[in-house]
Amino acid sequence: MIGHLGGACVTRAVQKAAAEALIQGCPQVIRVKPKDKVVALRDADGTRVYKCACPSGGTVELLIEPYAHAPMLCILGDTPIARSVAAYGALAGYRIALREEVPFDSTCLRFEGADLEALESATGNVTMVVSRRKAAVLCKRLLEEGMCGERAGRLKAPAGLDIGTVEPGEIALSILAEVVMWRHRHRLAGAARTGLS
């Protein structure tokens, strides 16, 4: 919270409405009114109403507009498939981080090459462009080197949705489709937890 919103009641209302707006991904107008003037949780015009116990007696109307950076797609590898994923991801509005730019201390959607160091460092959803057999060998090595089973179990291979891809561009398209599915599944799960739709 930056700046002053006029008291604790207004601040609480804005924090609650802002959390909902971030999950829903759309703006909303709210009103904070003295509790003795509130007869319903929505005014006649449909605006959400919050009660205020402050003695000032005024009504505050606020526009809550969510803003978030586009998700980051971290690409570890320099193959035709990796380059295609970067190009498609940029067209889809993702921020792209290539191997030397990947912030290992932050959470982001990750598309991985078959690199043990990268796999050990990765967080979030991780998918690898390798066969199931090679993925099994890599996961076995990671477990032998001390990676916990739960974390190793999050490594998915082969990367992408099974849509019968053959060429690098097609494989990249299936990978980006999977990333989009993960992203919106996470957003919808957050909405369901808070009772929003």
VODOFI-260304 format. One line per 5 residues: their letters; for each residue x, y, z of N, C-alpha, C, CB. Coordinates in Angstrom, 3 decimals, always signed. Glycine has a CB too. Layout:
<rs>
a) X:Y:Z:X:Y:Z:X:Y:Z:X:Y:Z  ...
</rs>
This chain:
<rs>
mighl) +0.857:-1.178:+0.000:+0.000:+0.000:+0.000:+0.896:+1.231:+0.000:-0.972:+0.003:+1.230  +0.684:+2.112:-0.970:+1.461:+3.346:-1.059:+0.490:+4.515:-0.966:+2.299:+3.407:-2.387  +0.743:+5.419:-0.060:-0.111:+6.593:+0.062:-1.212:+6.405:+1.088:-0.715:+6.929:-1.269  -2.068:+7.415:+1.213:-3.119:+7.444:+2.228:-4.487:+7.359:+1.564:-3.016:+8.724:+3.089  -5.340:+6.471:+2.095:-6.667:+6.277:+1.508:-7.785:+6.799:+2.391:-6.895:+4.820:+1.228
ggacv) -7.468:+7.402:+3.492:-8.516:+8.000:+4.304:-8.926:+7.220:+5.521:-9.683:+8.213:+3.487  -8.107:+6.329:+6.016:-8.437:+5.628:+7.253:-8.449:+4.115:+7.100:-9.772:+6.087:+7.753  -8.514:+3.453:+8.256:-8.410:+1.991:+8.293:-9.566:+1.312:+7.564:-8.363:+1.509:+9.734  -10.785:+1.844:+7.692:-11.945:+1.212:+7.056:-11.798:+1.207:+5.539:-13.240:+1.935:+7.458  -11.393:+2.338:+4.996:-11.218:+2.437:+3.544:-10.065:+1.546:+3.094:-10.962:+3.905:+3.119
travq) -8.980:+1.559:+3.853:-7.817:+0.738:+3.505:-8.194:-0.734:+3.448:-6.682:+0.952:+4.515  -8.917:-1.230:+4.458:-9.336:-2.645:+4.472:-10.221:-2.961:+3.276:-10.084:-2.979:+5.778  -11.156:-2.070:+2.966:-12.059:-2.295:+1.831:-11.274:-2.360:+0.525:-13.124:-1.181:+1.756  -10.312:-1.460:+0.355:-9.507:-1.444:-0.865:-8.651:-2.701:-0.969:-8.619:-0.196:-0.903  -8.066:-3.135:+0.140:-7.241:-4.340:+0.102:-8.068:-5.556:-0.306:-6.585:-4.581:+1.468
kaaae) -9.256:-5.683:+0.246:-10.120:-6.820:-0.091:-10.560:-6.747:-1.549:-11.354:-6.858:+0.834  -11.014:-5.577:-1.988:-11.467:-5.414:-3.373:-10.313:-5.592:-4.357:-12.112:-4.036:-3.565  -9.125:-5.123:-3.988:-7.969:-5.258:-4.873:-7.582:-6.724:-5.051:-6.779:-4.461:-4.323  -7.622:-7.495:-3.957:-7.308:-8.929:-4.062:-8.287:-9.627:-4.999:-7.340:-9.597:-2.668  -9.564:-9.285:-4.883:-10.573:-9.886:-5.764:-10.362:-9.446:-7.212:-11.993:-9.505:-5.297
aliqg) -10.043:-8.166:-7.416:-9.839:-7.650:-8.776:-8.640:-8.315:-9.441:-9.644:-6.127:-8.749  -7.587:-8.583:-8.670:-6.415:-9.257:-9.235:-6.769:-10.668:-9.690:-5.273:-9.304:-8.206  -7.574:-11.369:-8.916:-7.971:-12.727:-9.288:-8.893:-12.706:-10.497:-8.661:-13.430:-8.112  -9.874:-11.791:-10.481:-10.824:-11.705:-11.583:-10.205:-11.106:-12.831:-12.022:-10.891:-11.172  -9.214:-10.248:-12.644:-8.559:-9.625:-13.772:-9.346:-8.504:-14.415:-8.265:-10.639:-14.779
cpqvi) -10.287:-7.920:-13.687:-11.063:-6.822:-14.273:-11.283:-5.725:-13.232:-12.425:-7.337:-14.812  -11.457:-4.470:-13.697:-11.642:-3.361:-12.769:-13.020:-3.385:-12.117:-11.437:-2.044:-13.487  -13.140:-2.697:-10.996:-14.429:-2.564:-10.325:-14.460:-1.259:-9.533:-14.697:-3.777:-9.394  -15.653:-0.752:-9.345:-15.852:+0.441:-8.521:-16.442:-0.020:-7.196:-16.788:+1.498:-9.233  -15.941:+0.536:-6.103:-16.491:+0.226:-4.781:-16.850:+1.531:-4.074:-15.477:-0.606:-3.930
rvkpk) -17.758:+1.425:-3.097:-18.096:+2.561:-2.236:-17.907:+2.145:-0.788:-19.558:+3.053:-2.488  -17.333:+3.049:-0.016:-17.195:+2.846:+1.424:-18.078:+3.912:+2.068:-15.667:+2.947:+1.913  -19.116:+3.423:+2.801:-20.115:+4.344:+3.362:-20.222:+4.152:+4.868:-21.496:+4.128:+2.698  -20.709:+5.184:+5.570:-20.960:+5.011:+7.009:-21.909:+3.830:+7.230:-21.557:+6.314:+7.631  -21.620:+3.037:+8.252:-22.374:+1.801:+8.455:-23.876:+2.040:+8.644:-21.825:+1.065:+9.655
dkvva) -24.263:+3.200:+9.187:-25.691:+3.451:+9.394:-26.417:+3.813:+8.091:-25.876:+4.570:+10.410  -25.662:+4.022:+7.009:-26.281:+4.326:+5.721:-26.256:+3.138:+4.766:-25.584:+5.505:+5.082  -25.704:+2.021:+5.223:-25.623:+0.835:+4.365:-26.832:-0.059:+4.632:-24.293:+0.053:+4.612  -27.609:-0.296:+3.578:-28.780:-1.184:+3.710:-28.593:-2.485:+2.937:-30.046:-0.472:+3.219  -27.611:-2.535:+2.038:-27.333:-3.746:+1.257:-25.859:-3.731:+0.856:-28.262:-3.836:-0.012
lrdad) -25.354:-4.893:+0.432:-23.962:-4.986:+0.038:-23.703:-4.411:-1.353:-23.520:-6.418:+0.085  -24.779:-4.076:-2.066:-24.671:-3.418:-3.372:-25.660:-2.268:-3.414:-24.933:-4.421:-4.542  -25.238:-1.154:-3.981:-26.150:-0.025:-4.174:-27.054:-0.318:-5.372:-25.358:+1.310:-4.386  -28.048:+0.534:-5.565:-29.016:+0.339:-6.655:-28.348:+0.271:-8.024:-30.040:+1.463:-6.648  -27.206:+0.942:-8.187:-26.514:+0.917:-9.482:-25.580:-0.280:-9.632:-25.725:+2.194:-9.666
gtrvy) -25.574:-1.188:-8.641:-24.760:-2.398:-8.712:-23.381:-2.280:-8.092:-24.610:-2.797:-10.116  -23.024:-1.101:-7.594:-21.705:-0.899:-7.003:-21.600:-1.605:-5.660:-21.414:+0.593:-6.838  -20.488:-2.302:-5.457:-20.229:-3.010:-4.208:-20.033:-1.992:-3.094:-18.988:-3.937:-4.334  -20.657:-2.258:-1.926:-20.619:-1.329:-0.798:-19.893:-1.975:+0.387:-22.056:-0.903:-0.390  -19.052:-1.182:+1.034:-18.365:-1.600:+2.258:-18.777:-0.657:+3.375:-16.807:-1.607:+2.072
kcacp) -18.919:-1.209:+4.581:-19.303:-0.397:+5.741:-18.075:+0.251:+6.367:-20.043:-1.257:+6.789  -18.290:+1.470:+6.876:-17.222:+2.210:+7.528:-17.706:+2.656:+8.907:-16.779:+3.432:+6.667  -16.889:+2.399:+9.922:-17.245:+2.803:+11.279:-16.575:+4.112:+11.681:-16.870:+1.712:+12.261  -15.843:+4.732:+10.779:-15.145:+5.984:+11.098:-16.153:+7.110:+11.367:-14.192:+6.384:+9.940  -15.831:+8.019:+12.281:-16.774:+9.087:+12.642:-16.892:+10.200:+11.604:-16.366:+9.687:+13.947
sggtv) -16.088:+10.182:+10.534:-16.118:+11.284:+9.556:-17.463:+11.393:+8.847:-15.014:+11.096:+8.523  -18.124:+10.268:+8.624:-19.456:+10.284:+8.032:-19.498:+10.436:+6.532:-20.229:+11.361:+8.625  -18.372:+10.460:+5.877:-18.361:+10.634:+4.427:-18.406:+9.317:+3.668:-17.140:+11.403:+4.018  -18.701:+9.407:+2.371:-18.696:+8.256:+1.469:-17.529:+8.404:+0.502:-20.050:+8.134:+0.695  -16.825:+7.310:+0.295:-15.683:+7.294:-0.620:-16.001:+6.339:-1.756:-14.364:+6.875:+0.114
ellie) -15.781:+6.778:-2.986:-15.968:+5.906:-4.149:-14.614:+5.738:-4.822:-17.035:+6.492:-5.153  -14.253:+4.480:-5.087:-12.925:+4.210:-5.633:-13.015:+3.276:-6.829:-12.013:+3.607:-4.561  -12.140:+3.511:-7.799:-11.981:+2.612:-8.934:-10.785:+1.716:-8.633:-11.788:+3.403:-10.285  -11.026:+0.430:-8.615:-9.959:-0.552:-8.394:-9.638:-1.157:-9.760:-10.387:-1.674:-7.338  -8.415:-0.933:-10.212:-8.026:-1.411:-11.532:-6.790:-2.293:-11.392:-7.757:-0.223:-12.502
pyaha) -6.912:-3.594:-11.639:-5.766:-4.486:-11.443:-4.686:-4.273:-12.493:-6.222:-5.932:-11.468  -3.455:-4.393:-12.048:-2.332:-4.317:-12.968:-1.301:-5.341:-12.514:-1.722:-2.871:-13.020  -0.793:-6.091:-13.455:+0.281:-7.041:-13.153:+1.162:-7.153:-14.382:-0.284:-8.443:-12.734  +2.439:-7.386:-14.145:+3.334:-7.650:-15.267:+2.879:-8.919:-15.964:+4.811:-7.775:-14.795  +3.136:-9.010:-17.242:+2.876:-10.259:-17.956:+3.735:-11.352:-17.332:+3.172:-10.115:-19.490
pmlci) +3.258:-12.590:-17.331:+4.073:-13.668:-16.757:+5.387:-13.822:-17.527:+3.290:-15.003:-16.767  +6.391:-14.322:-16.832:+7.690:-14.529:-17.453:+7.832:-15.984:-17.881:+8.826:-14.132:-16.490  +8.264:-16.181:-19.103:+8.542:-17.504:-19.636:+10.051:-17.655:-19.695:+7.885:-17.716:-21.046  +10.596:-18.533:-18.874:+12.039:-18.715:-18.779:+12.458:-19.870:-19.672:+12.474:-18.967:-17.314  +13.363:-19.611:-20.579:+13.765:-20.600:-21.574:+15.234:-20.922:-21.380:+13.496:-20.090:-23.015
lgdtp) +15.505:-22.166:-21.038:+16.875:-22.622:-20.821:+17.230:-23.567:-21.954:+17.040:-23.318:-19.426  +17.964:-23.081:-22.910:+18.319:-23.869:-24.081:+18.373:-22.973:-25.295:+17.322:-25.017:-24.301  +19.102:-23.430:-26.327:+19.218:-22.646:-27.552:+19.088:-23.586:-28.747:+20.570:-21.866:-27.596  +17.908:-24.130:-28.901:+17.604:-25.049:-29.993:+16.532:-24.410:-30.865:+17.138:-26.445:-29.455  +16.262:-24.981:-32.040:+15.162:-24.442:-32.848:+13.837:-24.424:-32.084:+15.005:-25.260:-34.124
iarsv) +13.588:-25.437:-31.261:+12.348:-25.474:-30.480:+12.350:-24.341:-29.462:+12.180:-26.845:-29.769  +13.463:-24.159:-28.742:+13.552:-23.096:-27.733:+13.353:-21.733:-28.370:+14.907:-23.146:-27.009  +13.980:-21.509:-29.529:+13.826:-20.214:-30.204:+12.386:-19.988:-30.661:+14.774:-20.126:-31.409  +11.728:-21.056:-31.109:+10.326:-20.933:-31.523:+9.424:-20.655:-30.331:+9.865:-22.205:-32.240  +9.698:-21.312:-29.186:+8.907:-21.043:-27.976:+9.063:-19.578:-27.581:+9.344:-21.974:-26.804
aayga) +10.289:-19.051:-27.674:+10.520:-17.639:-27.335:+9.731:-16.724:-28.264:+12.023:-17.301:-27.412  +9.743:-17.030:-29.556:+9.034:-16.187:-30.526:+7.527:-16.253:-30.296:+9.371:-16.620:-31.968  +6.976:-17.462:-30.127:+5.531:-17.601:-29.896:+5.137:-16.968:-28.565:+5.115:-19.089:-29.920  +5.981:-17.166:-27.548:+5.679:-16.600:-26.230:+5.617:-15.087:-26.264:+6.715:-17.042:-25.217  +6.553:-14.459:-27.004:+6.544:-12.998:-27.132:+5.273:-12.535:-27.836:+7.790:-12.508:-27.903
lagyr) +4.862:-13.255:-28.883:+3.622:-12.899:-29.590:+2.406:-13.032:-28.688:+3.443:-13.778:-30.827  +2.455:-13.986:-27.754:+1.331:-14.203:-26.833:+1.357:-13.245:-25.646:+1.341:-15.635:-26.326  +2.370:-12.373:-25.572:+2.398:-11.362:-24.522:+3.203:-11.729:-23.287:+1.028:-11.062:-24.113  +3.954:-12.832:-23.313:+4.786:-13.204:-22.175:+6.085:-12.405:-22.204:+5.081:-14.724:-22.181  +6.636:-12.150:-21.018:+7.999:-11.633:-20.940:+8.916:-12.831:-21.123:+8.279:-10.880:-19.569
ialre) +9.944:-12.682:-21.904:+10.827:-13.797:-22.218:+12.162:-13.601:-21.509:+11.033:-13.927:-23.747  +12.611:-14.638:-20.809:+13.942:-14.624:-20.192:+14.709:-15.811:-20.744:+13.861:-14.680:-18.616  +15.810:-15.527:-21.422:+16.662:-16.588:-21.945:+17.647:-17.005:-20.860:+17.412:-16.127:-23.230  +18.357:-18.090:-21.111:+19.185:-18.715:-20.074:+19.980:-17.730:-19.226:+20.128:-19.674:-20.708  +20.680:-16.802:-19.860:+21.536:-15.882:-19.085:+20.734:-14.833:-18.325:+22.521:-15.185:-20.010
evpfd) +19.441:-14.713:-18.623:+18.603:-13.699:-17.971:+17.661:-14.292:-16.930:+17.795:-12.953:-19.008  +17.647:-15.621:-16.792:+16.645:-16.270:-15.951:+16.888:-15.936:-14.482:+16.664:-17.795:-16.165  +15.875:-15.355:-13.808:+16.009:-15.039:-12.381:+15.681:-16.274:-11.549:+15.082:-13.853:-11.983  +16.686:-17.050:-11.158:+16.434:-18.307:-10.466:+15.756:-18.119:-9.122:+17.716:-19.046:-10.276  +15.825:-16.909:-8.559:+15.214:-16.699:-7.256:+13.772:-16.240:-7.368:+16.008:-15.693:-6.469
stclr) +13.193:-16.211:-8.566:+11.802:-15.801:-8.703:+10.977:-16.923:-9.306:+11.691:-14.540:-9.562  +9.679:-16.841:-9.125:+8.788:-17.854:-9.658:+8.363:-17.450:-11.050:+7.564:-18.057:-8.748  +8.542:-18.336:-12.005:+8.086:-18.058:-13.354:+7.798:-19.374:-14.057:+9.132:-17.230:-14.136  +7.071:-19.304:-15.136:+6.816:-20.480:-15.944:+8.108:-20.829:-16.665:+5.642:-20.244:-16.950  +8.484:-22.076:-16.637:+9.791:-22.429:-17.186:+9.672:-23.503:-18.255:+10.721:-22.903:-16.077
fegad) +10.398:-23.289:-19.329:+10.540:-24.262:-20.391:+11.992:-24.659:-20.372:+10.093:-23.699:-21.795  +12.270:-25.934:-20.165:+13.642:-26.356:-19.889:+14.252:-27.191:-21.011:+13.683:-27.139:-18.609  +15.546:-27.035:-21.177:+16.327:-28.008:-21.919:+16.736:-29.096:-20.940:+17.576:-27.351:-22.606  +17.340:-30.151:-21.423:+17.721:-31.265:-20.556:+19.054:-30.964:-19.877:+17.810:-32.582:-21.363  +19.053:-30.117:-18.900:+20.247:-29.631:-18.235:+20.043:-29.823:-16.742:+20.540:-28.133:-18.588
leale) +20.867:-30.671:-16.113:+20.678:-30.994:-14.696:+20.778:-29.763:-13.809:+21.701:-32.022:-14.254  +21.734:-28.890:-14.086:+21.883:-27.690:-13.262:+20.615:-26.834:-13.337:+23.116:-26.868:-13.716  +20.082:-26.688:-14.549:+18.858:-25.906:-14.724:+17.693:-26.564:-13.996:+18.528:-25.742:-16.217  +17.582:-27.876:-14.102:+16.472:-28.580:-13.461:+16.544:-28.479:-11.945:+16.462:-30.042:-13.879  +17.753:-28.518:-11.395:+17.915:-28.390:-9.943:+17.506:-27.007:-9.456:+19.362:-28.673:-9.544
satgn) +17.705:-25.987:-10.292:+17.446:-24.602:-9.888:+16.014:-24.157:-10.130:+18.373:-23.683:-10.616  +15.289:-24.886:-10.973:+13.985:-24.408:-11.433:+12.921:-24.473:-10.349:+13.535:-25.210:-12.626  +11.983:-23.513:-10.442:+10.813:-23.498:-9.573:+9.579:-23.369:-10.448:+10.890:-22.339:-8.529  +8.409:-23.592:-9.878:+7.172:-23.476:-10.649:+6.969:-24.680:-11.548:+7.181:-22.203:-11.483  +6.179:-24.508:-12.599:+5.952:-25.583:-13.557:+7.181:-25.746:-14.426:+4.705:-25.303:-14.424
vtmvv) +7.637:-26.988:-14.573:+8.839:-27.276:-15.345:+8.525:-28.360:-16.355:+10.011:-27.701:-14.426  +8.845:-28.083:-17.616:+8.642:-29.083:-18.650:+9.918:-29.196:-19.471:+7.426:-28.725:-19.550  +10.218:-30.409:-19.941:+11.482:-30.664:-20.629:+11.210:-31.228:-22.013:+12.366:-31.632:-19.818  +12.003:-30.782:-22.986:+11.914:-31.314:-24.339:+12.853:-32.512:-24.419:+12.275:-30.224:-25.418  +12.398:-33.610:-23.860:+13.131:-34.879:-23.904:+12.105:-36.002:-23.957:+14.091:-35.042:-22.662
srrka) +12.566:-37.182:-24.307:+11.678:-38.349:-24.307:+11.373:-38.753:-22.866:+12.318:-39.538:-25.086  +10.332:-39.558:-22.706:+10.005:-40.057:-21.356:+11.168:-40.853:-20.782:+8.731:-40.934:-21.389  +11.842:-41.640:-21.636:+12.958:-42.460:-21.176:+14.092:-41.585:-20.657:+13.460:-43.367:-22.306  +14.465:-40.545:-21.422:+15.545:-39.657:-20.984:+15.138:-38.893:-19.733:+15.927:-38.674:-22.104  +13.870:-38.484:-19.656:+13.384:-37.780:-18.467:+13.511:-38.663:-17.233:+11.922:-37.340:-18.657
avlck) +13.200:-39.957:-17.385:+13.303:-40.886:-16.259:+14.750:-40.982:-15.781:+12.775:-42.283:-16.656  +15.695:-41.021:-16.722:+17.126:-41.084:-16.370:+17.544:-39.809:-15.643:+18.001:-41.289:-17.642  +17.114:-38.640:-16.162:+17.459:-37.363:-15.528:+16.872:-37.269:-14.122:+16.961:-36.187:-16.384  +15.611:-37.662:-13.971:+14.973:-37.608:-12.646:+15.669:-38.542:-11.664:+13.483:-37.974:-12.748  +16.070:-39.717:-12.140:+16.787:-40.664:-11.272:+18.089:-40.034:-10.780:+17.081:-41.995:-12.026
rllee) +18.826:-39.368:-11.692:+20.075:-38.715:-11.303:+19.822:-37.585:-10.307:+20.799:-38.172:-12.539  +18.757:-36.822:-10.524:+18.436:-35.731:-9.598:+18.105:-36.274:-8.214:+17.261:-34.898:-10.131  +17.353:-37.370:-8.156:+17.023:-37.990:-6.866:+18.285:-38.504:-6.185:+16.012:-39.144:-7.057  +19.192:-39.100:-6.962:+20.459:-39.591:-6.402:+21.314:-38.453:-5.859:+21.245:-40.364:-7.462  +21.170:-37.265:-6.460:+21.942:-36.100:-6.025:+21.243:-35.338:-4.902:+22.187:-35.167:-7.203
gmcge) +20.089:-35.847:-4.433:+19.461:-35.262:-3.259:+18.190:-34.468:-3.477:+20.409:-34.408:-2.616  +17.705:-34.359:-4.713:+16.447:-33.643:-4.926:+15.313:-34.448:-4.303:+16.184:-33.400:-6.447  +14.391:-33.755:-3.624:+13.279:-34.464:-2.984:+12.335:-35.026:-4.047:+12.508:-33.523:-2.019  +11.681:-36.134:-3.708:+10.807:-36.820:-4.646:+9.659:-35.969:-5.143:+10.267:-38.045:-4.016  +9.098:-35.149:-4.261:+7.966:-34.298:-4.653:+8.387:-33.302:-5.730:+7.403:-33.547:-3.427
ragrl) +9.572:-32.716:-5.547:+10.061:-31.734:-6.523:+10.391:-32.408:-7.849:+11.302:-31.003:-5.979  +11.032:-33.571:-7.779:+11.358:-34.299:-9.005:+10.088:-34.713:-9.739:+12.214:-35.534:-8.688  +9.021:-34.986:-8.982:+7.756:-35.398:-9.586:+7.076:-34.295:-10.370:+6.829:-35.890:-8.530  +7.500:-33.026:-10.163:+6.908:-31.908:-10.899:+7.527:-31.725:-12.276:+7.057:-30.630:-10.105  +8.635:-32.421:-12.535:+9.287:-32.288:-13.837:+8.486:-33.077:-14.866:+10.768:-32.784:-13.781
kapag) +7.992:-32.396:-15.894:+7.133:-33.038:-16.882:+7.861:-33.222:-18.205:+5.863:-32.222:-17.092  +7.726:-34.400:-18.775:+8.284:-34.672:-20.096:+7.426:-35.751:-20.756:+9.792:-35.119:-20.003  +7.285:-35.689:-22.055:+7.818:-34.645:-22.924:+7.013:-33.357:-22.798:+7.827:-35.116:-24.375  +7.641:-32.270:-23.179:+7.005:-30.955:-23.078:+5.861:-30.827:-24.072:+8.032:-29.841:-23.312  +4.849:-30.060:-23.684:+3.768:-29.728:-24.599:+2.565:-30.640:-24.511:+4.273:-29.743:-25.972
ldigt) +1.494:-30.195:-25.159:+0.272:-30.998:-25.245:+0.440:-32.001:-26.372:-0.990:-30.100:-25.479  -0.166:-33.159:-26.224:-0.054:-34.220:-27.230:-1.025:-33.937:-28.373:-0.338:-35.620:-26.601  -0.534:-33.192:-29.380:-1.382:-32.859:-30.530:-0.761:-33.370:-31.828:-1.604:-31.337:-30.614  +0.096:-34.385:-31.714:+0.675:-35.014:-32.893:+1.727:-34.175:-33.586:-0.396:-35.335:-33.857  +2.537:-33.437:-32.821:+3.536:-32.546:-33.409:+4.742:-33.313:-33.931:+3.985:-31.517:-32.388
vepge) +5.411:-32.739:-34.946:+6.608:-33.342:-35.533:+7.720:-32.303:-35.679:+6.280:-33.968:-36.903  +7.417:-31.191:-36.337:+8.414:-30.159:-36.621:+8.665:-29.272:-35.399:+7.962:-29.301:-37.809  +9.864:-28.651:-35.307:+10.178:-27.796:-34.159:+9.135:-26.711:-33.896:+11.515:-27.150:-34.367  +8.641:-26.055:-34.938:+7.636:-25.015:-34.759:+6.346:-25.554:-34.178:+7.354:-24.338:-36.068  +5.959:-26.763:-34.620:+4.744:-27.393:-34.085:+4.939:-27.792:-32.626:+4.360:-28.628:-34.923
ialsi) +6.114:-28.341:-32.316:+6.404:-28.730:-30.925:+6.360:-27.494:-30.031:+7.797:-29.433:-30.818  +6.957:-26.385:-30.512:+6.944:-25.142:-29.738:+5.518:-24.664:-29.504:+7.753:-24.053:-30.453  +4.677:-24.781:-30.521:+3.281:-24.369:-30.384:+2.571:-25.202:-29.317:+2.549:-24.496:-31.732  +2.837:-26.522:-29.296:+2.204:-27.378:-28.281:+2.711:-27.045:-26.886:+2.463:-28.859:-28.588  +3.983:-26.637:-26.781:+4.555:-26.255:-25.486:+3.896:-24.976:-24.986:+6.091:-26.066:-25.594
laevv) +3.778:-23.987:-25.871:+3.158:-22.734:-25.450:+1.692:-22.958:-25.083:+3.275:-21.674:-26.562  +1.001:-23.835:-25.802:-0.394:-24.152:-25.459:-0.477:-24.734:-24.050:-0.997:-25.147:-26.484  +0.496:-25.574:-23.694:+0.522:-26.148:-22.349:+0.785:-25.067:-21.303:+1.592:-27.250:-22.256  +1.692:-24.140:-21.601:+1.992:-23.038:-20.683:+0.739:-22.189:-20.452:+3.144:-22.160:-21.240  +0.019:-21.888:-21.534:-1.217:-21.101:-21.417:-2.231:-21.858:-20.557:-1.818:-20.796:-22.826
mwrhr) -2.338:-23.173:-20.750:-3.249:-23.985:-19.949:-2.869:-23.926:-18.466:-3.242:-25.443:-20.445  -1.572:-24.068:-18.156:-1.113:-23.986:-16.763:-1.467:-22.634:-16.167:+0.408:-24.225:-16.671  -1.191:-21.583:-16.928:-1.419:-20.235:-16.417:-2.880:-20.012:-16.055:-0.977:-19.202:-17.442  -3.779:-20.385:-16.926:-5.190:-20.122:-16.670:-5.785:-21.105:-15.678:-5.967:-20.169:-17.960  -5.244:-22.299:-15.601:-5.688:-23.244:-14.570:-5.370:-22.677:-13.199:-5.016:-24.633:-14.754
hrlag) -4.178:-22.081:-13.046:-3.775:-21.469:-11.776:-4.698:-20.298:-11.431:-2.303:-20.991:-11.844  -4.990:-19.442:-12.416:-5.866:-18.288:-12.182:-7.270:-18.726:-11.812:-5.912:-17.394:-13.417  -7.797:-19.730:-12.513:-9.153:-20.210:-12.229:-9.212:-20.900:-10.872:-9.625:-21.173:-13.330  -8.135:-21.610:-10.495:-8.103:-22.243:-9.179:-8.119:-21.193:-8.082:-6.867:-23.137:-9.038  -7.413:-20.079:-8.288:-7.421:-18.994:-7.314:-8.797:-18.383:-7.185:-6.417:-17.928:-7.697
aartg) -9.488:-18.235:-8.299:-10.849:-17.680:-8.267:-11.788:-18.619:-7.533:-11.369:-17.422:-9.693  -11.641:-19.912:-7.743:-12.514:-20.893:-7.094:-12.292:-20.888:-5.585:-12.267:-22.305:-7.667  -11.028:-20.731:-5.154:-10.734:-20.728:-3.712:-11.376:-19.552:-3.015:-9.233:-20.704:-3.472  -11.529:-18.437:-3.714:-12.107:-17.252:-3.089:-13.588:-17.103:-3.384:-11.376:-16.021:-3.546  -14.168:-18.074:-4.103:-15.593:-18.016:-4.414:-15.926:-17.050:-5.522:-16.361:-17.647:-3.201
ls) -14.911:-16.687:-6.354:-15.154:-15.761:-7.457:-15.213:-16.530:-8.753:-14.066:-14.675:-7.524  -15.828:-15.958:-9.775:-15.837:-16.605:-11.087:-15.661:-15.574:-12.170:-17.135:-17.389:-11.308
</rs>
